[in-house]
Amino acid sequence: MAFVTSRQHFKQLAEMVLSELPEDFRQYFTNITIIIEDLPSKEECNKAGVKQKEILGLFQGTEYPQKGGFL
């Protein structure tokens, strides 16, 4: 079952969590964008192998191990 919240509340939660990360981790959070959408597209869900109404979040981009990690 999906978690339902307002965009504003989600934005507040995301900002709070990011601000509370230890500096050792936060320093690596550059060039990252959080996009808030009601649901990912059906195509994105199919590609990820999940049902549209069951997804809580979706990462898109190059994973850090493929970029070289936190070096």
Sequence and secondary structure as in RCSB ss.txt:
>XXXX:A:sequence
MAFVTSRQHFKQLAEMVLSELPEDFRQYFTNITIIIEDLPSKEECNKAGVKQKEILGLFQGTEYPQKGGFL
>XXXX:A:secstr
      HHHHHHHHHHHHHHS HHHHTT  S      SS  HHHHHHHT  GGG S    S  HHHHT   
